[in-house]
Amino acid sequence: MTQQSGAVAPAQPIVVEPMSSAADAAAFKQLNEEWITTIFTLEPADSATLDHPERIIAEGGQVLIAREGAEAVGCVALVAEAPGVFELSKMAVAERHRGRGFGRVVLRAAVDHARALGATSLFLASNSALAAAVGLYESMGFVHVPRAELRPIPYDRADVFMKYDLTA
């Protein structure tokens, strides 16, 4: 894994795997609530997803958990929206692990997993206050699109909209 200048290499390899336990579901919720409530307010759509991540899987998507050893250090959800179309949602890295390249590892794993699920495109909604995340998405090939180009987004905080073409 390529590290950013000044980044600290992980003590152990980062492993990103599908959510497989109640502990994984709890980590998914905790990691996301941590960053959301630090910057924004938890919205009803957040709670609906975080309280029942198993629904994402039941509807054809996946929740991925990143671990350094036994510790859950990050996560992301791939929410099936239409045949071949997935929303990249609820990507988080634990605050004490930010700046170590974990977000890039999680995002790469999500893109690879989306391909394995048969995805032809990904989309996401974010916020301009999350400059590091938006920069990461841009560096991985996501492009900005008008809000109207995506399905209705249930988050009041969303002001950045991006897509990624997996067929290119």
C-alpha positions as CSV (number, residue, x, y, z in Angstrom):
1,M,0.0,0.0,0.0
2,T,1.3,3.4,-0.9
3,Q,1.4,5.8,2.1
4,Q,0.9,9.5,1.9
5,S,3.8,11.7,2.9
6,G,4.0,11.7,6.6
7,A,1.5,8.9,7.0
8,V,2.2,6.1,9.5
9,A,2.2,2.6,8.0
10,P,-0.3,0.2,9.6
11,A,1.1,-2.1,12.3
12,Q,-0.6,-5.0,10.6
13,P,-2.1,-5.4,7.1
14,I,-5.6,-4.0,6.7
15,V,-8.1,-6.6,5.9
16,V,-11.5,-5.6,4.4
17,E,-14.2,-8.3,4.6
18,P,-18.0,-8.5,4.4
19,M,-19.9,-7.8,7.7
20,S,-20.4,-11.2,9.3
21,S,-21.4,-10.7,12.9
22,A,-23.4,-8.6,15.4
23,A,-20.0,-7.1,16.4
24,D,-19.4,-6.0,12.8
25,A,-22.8,-4.4,12.7
26,A,-22.1,-2.6,15.9
27,A,-18.7,-1.4,14.6
28,F,-20.4,-0.1,11.4
29,K,-22.8,1.9,13.5
30,Q,-20.2,3.2,15.9
31,L,-17.7,4.3,13.3
32,N,-20.3,6.2,11.4
33,E,-22.0,7.8,14.4
34,E,-18.6,9.0,15.5
35,W,-17.8,11.0,12.4
36,I,-21.4,12.1,11.7
37,T,-22.1,13.5,15.1
38,T,-18.7,15.2,15.3
39,I,-19.5,17.4,12.2
40,F,-23.2,17.1,11.5
41,T,-26.4,15.9,13.1
42,L,-27.6,12.3,12.8
43,E,-30.5,12.3,10.4
44,P,-33.4,9.8,10.2
45,A,-31.9,8.2,7.0
46,D,-28.6,7.6,8.9
47,S,-30.4,5.8,11.8
48,A,-32.4,3.7,9.4
49,T,-29.2,2.4,7.8
50,L,-27.1,2.2,10.9
51,D,-29.7,0.4,13.0
52,H,-30.3,-2.2,10.3
53,P,-27.3,-2.8,8.1
54,E,-28.4,-6.4,7.4
55,R,-31.1,-4.8,5.1
56,I,-28.4,-3.6,2.8
57,I,-27.2,-7.2,2.4
58,A,-30.7,-8.6,2.1
59,E,-31.4,-6.2,-0.8
60,G,-28.3,-7.2,-2.8
61,G,-25.6,-4.9,-1.4
62,Q,-22.8,-5.4,1.1
63,V,-21.3,-3.8,4.2
64,L,-17.5,-4.1,4.4
65,I,-15.5,-3.9,7.6
66,A,-11.8,-3.0,7.6
67,R,-9.7,-4.4,10.3
68,E,-6.2,-3.9,11.6
69,G,-5.7,-7.1,13.5
70,A,-8.9,-7.6,15.5
71,E,-9.8,-3.9,15.6
72,A,-12.5,-2.5,13.3
73,V,-10.8,0.6,11.8
74,G,-13.1,1.4,8.9
75,C,-16.2,0.5,7.0
76,V,-18.3,1.2,3.9
77,A,-21.6,0.1,2.5
78,L,-22.6,-0.8,-1.1
79,V,-26.3,-0.2,-1.4
80,A,-28.0,-1.8,-4.4
81,E,-30.1,0.8,-6.1
82,A,-30.8,-0.7,-9.6
83,P,-29.4,-3.5,-11.7
84,G,-25.6,-2.7,-11.8
85,V,-26.0,0.6,-9.8
86,F,-24.8,0.8,-6.2
87,E,-24.6,3.7,-3.8
88,L,-21.3,4.0,-2.0
89,S,-22.5,4.9,1.5
90,K,-21.5,5.2,5.1
91,M,-17.7,5.1,4.5
92,A,-15.8,5.8,7.7
93,V,-12.4,5.5,9.3
94,A,-11.9,5.6,13.0
95,E,-10.6,9.1,13.9
96,R,-7.3,7.8,15.5
97,H,-6.5,6.0,12.2
98,R,-7.1,8.8,9.8
99,G,-4.2,10.0,7.7
100,R,-2.8,6.4,7.5
101,G,-4.2,5.5,4.0
102,F,-7.0,3.4,5.4
103,G,-9.7,5.3,3.6
104,R,-8.0,4.5,0.3
105,V,-7.8,0.8,1.2
106,V,-11.5,0.8,2.1
107,L,-12.5,2.6,-1.1
108,R,-10.4,0.3,-3.3
109,A,-12.0,-2.7,-1.6
110,A,-15.5,-1.2,-2.1
111,V,-14.8,-0.7,-5.8
112,D,-13.5,-4.2,-6.2
113,H,-16.4,-5.7,-4.3
114,A,-18.9,-3.6,-6.4
115,R,-17.4,-5.1,-9.5
116,A,-17.7,-8.6,-8.1
117,L,-21.4,-7.8,-7.4
118,G,-21.8,-7.0,-11.1
119,A,-21.9,-3.2,-10.6
120,T,-21.4,-1.0,-13.7
121,S,-21.5,2.3,-11.8
122,L,-21.3,3.7,-8.3
123,F,-22.6,7.0,-7.0
124,L,-22.3,8.9,-3.7
125,A,-23.4,11.9,-1.9
126,S,-21.0,13.7,0.5
127,N,-20.4,17.2,1.9
128,S,-17.9,19.9,0.9
129,A,-16.8,20.1,4.5
130,L,-15.3,16.6,4.1
131,A,-12.5,17.9,1.8
132,A,-10.2,14.9,2.5
133,A,-12.9,12.4,1.6
134,V,-13.9,14.3,-1.6
135,G,-10.3,14.5,-2.6
136,L,-9.9,10.8,-2.1
137,Y,-13.0,10.1,-4.2
138,E,-11.6,12.4,-7.0
139,S,-8.2,10.7,-6.8
140,M,-9.9,7.3,-7.3
141,G,-11.8,8.4,-10.4
142,F,-15.1,9.6,-9.1
143,V,-16.5,12.6,-11.0
144,H,-18.8,15.4,-9.8
145,V,-22.3,15.4,-11.2
146,P,-25.4,17.5,-10.7
147,R,-27.6,16.4,-7.8
148,A,-30.4,15.9,-10.4
149,E,-28.4,13.1,-12.1
150,L,-28.7,10.9,-9.0
151,R,-31.7,9.3,-7.3
152,P,-33.2,11.4,-4.5
153,I,-30.7,11.7,-1.7
154,P,-32.2,11.7,1.8
155,Y,-29.5,13.7,3.6
156,D,-29.9,17.4,4.2
157,R,-26.1,17.7,4.6
158,A,-25.4,16.4,1.1
159,D,-23.9,19.1,-1.2
160,V,-21.4,17.0,-3.2
161,F,-22.6,14.4,-5.7
162,M,-20.3,12.0,-7.6
163,K,-20.4,9.0,-9.9
164,Y,-17.8,6.3,-10.9
165,D,-18.1,4.4,-14.1
166,L,-17.0,0.8,-13.6
167,T,-17.2,-0.1,-17.3
168,A,-14.3,2.2,-18.4
